[in-house]
Amino acid sequence: MFEVYLSRKASKTLKRFDKKTADKIKRILTSLKTSPIPIRKHDIRKVSGARDFYRIRVSDFRIVYRILWGIKEINVIKISRKDDETYKLKR
């Protein structure tokens, strides 16, 4: 079982969503605890050029997260509307 942690930015973004969207994203984040790469359930892709970074598409929004396999931890980096900056990650 994995632990899911939200960055400060992702947490603030989640609080700004309407209840319906926030609940949908929370359900997806909860499902990551048992299956960190739920390919069959969600539209998920590996972020190109980044090791162990993935994104999940939720309507117009993207959840970008990193899996730390050794310590069974998932760090949600950001939750944002899809744009040119979505997959630019600080290294």
C-alpha positions, 0 to 999 in steps of 0.5 A: 500500500502506497502513501499519497502526499500532496505538495502545497501547490497541489493542495491549494489547487484542490481546495479551489475546485468545485465540490464535484471536481474535487471529489472526483480527483480525491477518489482518483488519489485514493485509488493510487494507494492500491495501484500507483499506475491504474492504466485500465481505470484512468487515462494515465501516461508517463511524463516524457523525459522524467523518471517515475513521473506520471500524469492522469487526465481528469476532464480538462485537468491533469494530475502530475505525480511521482512514484517513489517505489523504494519507500512506497510513496506517491508525491502529487506535484501539481493539479492544473488545467492543461496548458503549455506549462503543465509538464514543465517540472522543476528538477 
